[in-house]
Amino acid sequence: MKIIGHEKQIEFLRQSAKLDKLSHAYLFSGQDKLGKKTIAFEWVRLITGQPFQKQNPGFILIEPTNKTIQISQIRDLIWKLSLKSSFISPKIAIIDKAHLMGIDAQHALLKTLEEPKGDSILILITQKPEFLFPTVRSRCEVIKFYPIEEAKIKKYLKKQEFSQKEIEEIAEFSRGRPGQAIEFVLNPEKLEKQRKIVKELKTILNSSLVQRFQLAKELSQQDNLKETLEIWLNFLRNSLMEQIKSENNLQYIDKTKNNLNLLQRINFLISTTNINTKLALETLLINI
């Protein structure tokens, strides 16, 4: 697994393992595609001497199903942690996108955090720590991850077969997120797709109301809607930063801020609730 940046966090985790000063629970917190899960897997390998494999009873991976982590998944996790294992010591459980646990699931997990089950380590991974109970966060050792320097991403990209123009473009699209840059390297079609979606968004910003309603209908039927909205978010963030750097007209800056805030709210509602997607997209496209 390729890891770019996050040297301080990695060194802290390495020293914790080396000195046998491991906590029973960790919270890896930071934006999506920063490499949190990759680092969690590599750290597990360092602790146990084995790669993280779901087939191994000593490893447990909890991921959302239907936009949420169910209480049944947490109960199953607690049961598995209570069993004795001859495979791995300590047992390792990773809860990816932990912020998608419901209230009941968080309450169930809290009991385990307060009274750890045997020789085990829990790693919660989230880009929205504020959605977790304060009591859940307080019982974890928090490791915060931040976007890395653009220069580190460019250094990695220079080792690949990209032109300087492509390196600049990928670095801009990645916005300090190594996982995003690696995705573009492994799947060049995703880079082309990003270019296409950004071009479409620029067209939308100058389209008529009728065209926007039609687009809302088309987008609501797409399987990759989340990916499209994430690309829109990154484009607007980049636009806002460029406007601020160039000391653009405050009116344009405020409009971009408002568009970004609205898009963030709509994206969150679509990702985490059963909101009517078509109506949400119509609200978004009418107002941006």
C-alpha positions as CSV (number, residue, x, y, z in Angstrom):
1,M,0.0,0.0,0.0
2,K,1.3,3.4,-1.0
3,I,1.4,6.0,1.8
4,I,2.1,9.7,1.0
5,G,2.7,12.1,3.8
6,H,1.3,12.0,7.4
7,E,4.9,11.3,8.7
8,K,4.1,12.7,12.2
9,Q,1.0,10.6,12.6
10,I,2.7,7.5,11.3
11,E,5.7,7.9,13.6
12,F,3.5,8.4,16.6
13,L,1.7,5.2,15.8
14,R,5.0,3.3,15.2
15,Q,6.4,4.5,18.5
16,S,3.2,3.5,20.4
17,A,3.5,0.0,19.0
18,K,7.3,-0.2,19.6
19,L,7.0,0.9,23.2
20,D,3.9,-1.2,23.7
21,K,1.8,1.9,24.7
22,L,-1.3,1.0,22.8
23,S,-4.7,2.4,23.7
24,H,-7.8,0.2,23.4
25,A,-9.5,2.6,21.0
26,Y,-8.3,5.1,18.4
27,L,-10.2,7.7,16.3
28,F,-8.6,8.4,12.9
29,S,-10.2,11.8,12.0
30,G,-9.9,13.8,8.8
31,Q,-11.2,14.4,5.3
32,D,-12.1,11.6,2.9
33,K,-9.3,10.1,0.8
34,L,-6.5,11.4,3.0
35,G,-5.2,7.8,3.5
36,K,-6.6,7.1,7.0
37,K,-7.8,3.6,6.2
38,T,-4.6,2.7,4.4
39,I,-2.5,3.9,7.4
40,A,-4.8,1.9,9.7
41,F,-4.3,-1.3,7.7
42,E,-0.5,-0.8,7.6
43,W,-0.4,-0.1,11.3
44,V,-2.3,-3.3,12.0
45,R,0.3,-5.2,10.0
46,L,3.0,-3.6,12.1
47,I,1.3,-4.5,15.3
48,T,0.3,-8.1,14.4
49,G,2.9,-9.0,11.8
50,Q,0.0,-9.9,9.5
51,P,-1.8,-8.0,6.7
52,F,-5.4,-7.1,7.6
53,Q,-7.7,-9.7,6.0
54,K,-11.4,-10.0,6.6
55,Q,-11.1,-13.8,6.4
56,N,-9.0,-13.8,9.5
57,P,-11.2,-14.1,12.6
58,G,-8.7,-11.9,14.5
59,F,-9.6,-9.0,12.2
60,I,-13.0,-7.3,12.0
61,L,-14.0,-4.7,9.5
62,I,-17.3,-2.8,9.9
63,E,-18.5,-0.8,6.9
64,P,-21.8,1.1,6.3
65,T,-24.7,-0.7,4.5
66,N,-27.4,1.4,3.0
67,K,-25.8,4.7,4.2
68,T,-25.6,3.6,7.9
69,I,-23.9,1.3,10.3
70,Q,-26.6,-0.7,12.0
71,I,-26.8,-1.6,15.7
72,S,-26.8,-5.3,14.6
73,Q,-23.4,-4.8,13.1
74,I,-22.1,-3.3,16.4
75,R,-23.7,-6.1,18.4
76,D,-22.0,-8.6,16.1
77,L,-18.7,-6.8,16.6
78,I,-19.1,-6.9,20.4
79,W,-19.8,-10.6,20.3
80,K,-16.8,-11.3,18.1
81,L,-14.5,-9.3,20.4
82,S,-15.8,-11.4,23.4
83,L,-14.6,-14.6,21.8
84,K,-11.2,-16.0,22.5
85,S,-9.0,-16.1,19.4
86,S,-5.8,-18.1,18.7
87,F,-5.3,-16.3,15.4
88,I,-4.3,-12.7,16.3
89,S,-3.4,-10.9,19.5
90,P,-4.6,-8.3,20.0
91,K,-7.8,-8.6,18.0
92,I,-8.3,-5.6,15.7
93,A,-11.6,-4.0,14.7
94,I,-11.8,-1.2,12.2
95,I,-15.1,0.8,11.9
96,D,-14.9,2.7,8.6
97,K,-17.1,5.9,8.3
98,A,-17.9,5.6,12.0
99,H,-20.0,8.8,11.8
100,L,-22.7,6.7,10.0
101,M,-23.4,4.8,13.2
102,G,-27.0,5.6,14.4
103,I,-27.8,6.6,18.0
104,D,-28.5,3.0,19.1
105,A,-25.3,1.7,17.5
106,Q,-23.2,4.4,19.2
107,H,-24.8,3.6,22.6
108,A,-24.0,-0.1,22.1
109,L,-20.4,0.7,21.1
110,L,-20.0,3.1,24.0
111,K,-20.4,0.2,26.5
112,T,-17.5,-1.6,24.8
113,L,-15.4,1.5,24.8
114,E,-16.0,1.9,28.6
115,E,-15.4,-1.7,29.3
116,P,-13.0,-3.1,26.6
117,K,-13.5,-6.7,25.6
118,G,-10.3,-8.7,26.3
119,D,-7.2,-8.1,24.3
120,S,-8.5,-5.9,21.5
121,I,-8.0,-2.6,19.7
122,L,-10.8,-0.6,18.0
123,I,-10.0,1.9,15.2
124,L,-12.8,4.3,14.3
125,I,-12.3,6.1,11.0
126,T,-14.3,9.2,10.2
127,Q,-14.4,12.4,8.2
128,K,-17.2,13.8,10.4
129,P,-16.1,13.3,14.1
130,E,-18.7,15.9,15.2
131,F,-21.4,13.3,14.4
132,L,-20.1,11.0,17.1
133,F,-21.1,11.3,20.7
134,P,-18.6,13.4,22.7
135,T,-18.5,10.3,25.1
136,V,-17.4,8.1,22.2
137,R,-14.7,10.6,21.1
138,S,-13.4,11.1,24.6
139,R,-12.8,7.3,25.1
140,C,-10.6,7.1,22.0
141,E,-7.1,8.4,21.4
142,V,-7.7,10.9,18.6
143,I,-5.3,10.9,15.6
144,K,-6.0,13.9,13.3
145,F,-5.1,13.8,9.6
146,Y,-4.9,16.8,7.4
147,P,-4.4,17.5,3.7
148,I,-0.8,17.1,2.9
149,E,1.5,19.6,1.1
150,E,0.9,19.8,-2.7
151,A,4.7,19.3,-3.2
152,K,4.5,15.8,-1.7
153,I,1.8,14.8,-4.1
154,K,3.7,16.3,-7.0
155,K,6.8,14.4,-6.0
156,Y,4.9,11.2,-6.0
157,L,3.3,12.0,-9.4
158,K,6.7,12.8,-11.0
159,K,7.6,9.2,-10.5
160,Q,4.6,8.2,-12.7
161,E,4.2,8.7,-16.4
162,F,2.5,12.1,-16.4
163,S,3.3,15.4,-18.1
164,Q,4.0,18.5,-16.0
165,K,0.6,19.8,-17.1
166,E,-1.1,16.6,-15.9
167,I,0.9,16.7,-12.6
168,E,-0.4,20.2,-11.9
169,E,-3.9,19.2,-12.8
170,I,-4.0,16.1,-10.7
171,A,-2.4,17.9,-7.7
172,E,-5.1,20.6,-8.0
173,F,-7.9,18.1,-8.3
174,S,-6.5,16.1,-5.3
175,R,-6.4,19.1,-2.9
176,G,-3.9,17.6,-0.6
177,R,-5.6,14.2,-0.5
178,P,-3.1,11.4,-1.3
179,G,-5.8,8.8,-1.8
180,Q,-7.4,10.9,-4.5
181,A,-4.1,11.3,-6.3
182,I,-3.4,7.6,-6.2
183,E,-6.9,6.8,-7.6
184,F,-6.1,9.0,-10.6
185,V,-2.8,7.2,-11.1
186,L,-4.4,3.7,-10.9
187,N,-7.5,4.7,-12.8
188,P,-6.7,7.3,-15.5
189,E,-10.3,7.1,-16.7
190,K,-11.3,8.7,-13.3
191,L,-9.1,11.7,-14.2
192,E,-10.9,12.0,-17.6
193,K,-14.2,11.7,-15.8
194,Q,-13.3,14.5,-13.4
195,R,-12.4,16.8,-16.3
196,K,-15.8,16.0,-17.9
197,I,-17.8,16.6,-14.7
198,V,-16.0,19.9,-14.0
199,K,-16.7,21.0,-17.6
200,E,-20.4,20.1,-17.2
201,L,-20.6,22.1,-13.9
202,K,-19.2,25.2,-15.6
203,T,-21.9,24.8,-18.3
204,I,-24.6,24.3,-15.6
205,L,-23.6,27.6,-13.9
206,N,-24.6,29.4,-17.2
207,S,-27.7,27.3,-18.1
208,S,-31.4,28.1,-18.1
209,L,-33.9,27.0,-15.4
210,V,-35.4,24.4,-17.7
211,Q,-32.0,22.8,-18.4
212,R,-31.3,22.7,-14.6
213,F,-34.6,20.9,-13.9
214,Q,-33.8,18.4,-16.6
215,L,-30.3,17.9,-15.2
216,A,-31.7,17.3,-11.7
217,K,-33.8,14.5,-13.1
218,E,-30.9,12.9,-14.9
219,L,-28.5,13.2,-11.9
220,S,-31.1,11.7,-9.5
221,Q,-31.0,8.5,-11.6
222,Q,-27.2,8.2,-11.7
223,D,-25.5,5.5,-9.7
224,N,-22.4,7.7,-9.3
225,L,-24.2,10.8,-7.9
226,K,-22.1,10.9,-4.8
227,E,-18.9,11.0,-6.8
228,T,-20.3,13.8,-9.0
229,L,-21.2,15.9,-6.0
230,E,-17.8,15.4,-4.4
231,I,-16.1,16.6,-7.6
232,W,-18.4,19.7,-7.7
233,L,-17.4,20.4,-4.1
234,N,-13.7,20.2,-4.9
235,F,-14.2,22.4,-7.9
236,L,-16.0,25.1,-5.8
237,R,-13.4,24.9,-3.1
238,N,-10.7,25.4,-5.6
239,S,-12.6,28.3,-7.2
240,L,-13.1,29.9,-3.8
241,M,-9.4,29.6,-2.9
242,E,-8.4,31.1,-6.3
243,Q,-10.8,34.0,-5.8
244,I,-9.5,34.8,-2.4
245,K,-5.9,34.6,-3.6
246,S,-6.6,36.9,-6.5
247,E,-8.5,39.2,-4.2
248,N,-11.5,38.9,-6.4
249,N,-14.7,40.9,-6.1
250,L,-16.3,40.2,-2.6
251,Q,-19.6,39.6,-4.3
252,Y,-18.2,36.7,-6.3
253,I,-16.5,35.3,-3.3
254,D,-19.7,35.4,-1.2
255,K,-21.6,33.8,-4.0
256,T,-19.1,31.0,-4.3
257,K,-19.2,30.5,-0.5
258,N,-23.0,30.3,-0.5
259,N,-22.9,27.8,-3.4
260,L,-20.3,25.7,-1.6
261,N,-22.3,25.7,1.7
262,L,-25.5,24.8,-0.1
263,L,-23.8,22.0,-2.0
264,Q,-22.3,20.6,1.2
265,R,-25.7,20.5,2.9
266,I,-27.4,18.8,0.0
267,N,-24.5,16.3,-0.4
268,F,-24.7,15.4,3.2
269,L,-28.5,14.9,3.2
270,I,-28.3,12.8,0.1
271,S,-25.5,10.7,1.5
272,T,-26.9,10.1,4.9
273,T,-30.7,10.3,4.7
274,N,-33.6,9.1,2.6
275,I,-34.3,12.6,1.3
276,N,-36.0,12.9,-2.1
277,T,-32.9,13.1,-4.3
278,K,-34.6,14.7,-7.3
279,L,-36.1,17.5,-5.1
280,A,-32.8,18.1,-3.3
281,L,-31.0,18.4,-6.6
282,E,-33.6,20.8,-8.0
283,T,-33.2,23.0,-4.9
284,L,-29.4,22.9,-5.4
285,L,-29.5,23.6,-9.1
286,I,-32.1,26.4,-8.8
287,N,-29.9,28.3,-6.3
288,I,-26.4,27.9,-7.6
